[in-house]
Amino acid sequence: MLLTFHTGQMIQNIRLLIQTQMFYFTDNEAT
């Protein structure tokens, strides 16, 4: 169960990282 929770957290972190990078990239393009 702990492993599943850890994996879930990792996936969530990766998704958040991708969202942040995409937002940053879009912001740079707009400027």
C-alpha positions as CSV (number, residue, x, y, z in Angstrom):
1,M,0.0,0.0,0.0
2,L,2.9,2.3,0.8
3,L,4.5,1.6,-2.5
4,T,1.2,2.4,-4.3
5,F,0.9,5.7,-2.4
6,H,4.5,6.6,-3.2
7,T,3.9,5.9,-6.9
8,G,0.8,8.0,-6.9
9,Q,2.7,10.9,-5.3
10,M,5.4,10.5,-8.0
11,I,2.9,10.6,-10.8
12,Q,1.2,13.6,-9.3
13,N,4.6,15.4,-8.9
14,I,5.4,14.7,-12.6
15,R,2.1,15.9,-13.8
16,L,2.5,19.1,-11.7
17,L,6.0,19.6,-13.1
18,I,4.7,19.1,-16.7
19,Q,1.9,21.6,-16.1
20,T,4.3,24.2,-14.6
21,Q,6.8,23.8,-17.5
22,M,4.0,24.0,-20.1
23,F,2.6,27.2,-18.5
24,Y,6.1,28.7,-18.3
25,F,6.7,27.8,-22.0
26,T,3.4,29.3,-23.0
27,D,4.1,32.4,-21.0
28,N,7.5,32.8,-22.7
29,E,5.9,32.4,-26.1
30,A,3.3,35.1,-25.3
31,T,5.8,37.6,-24.2
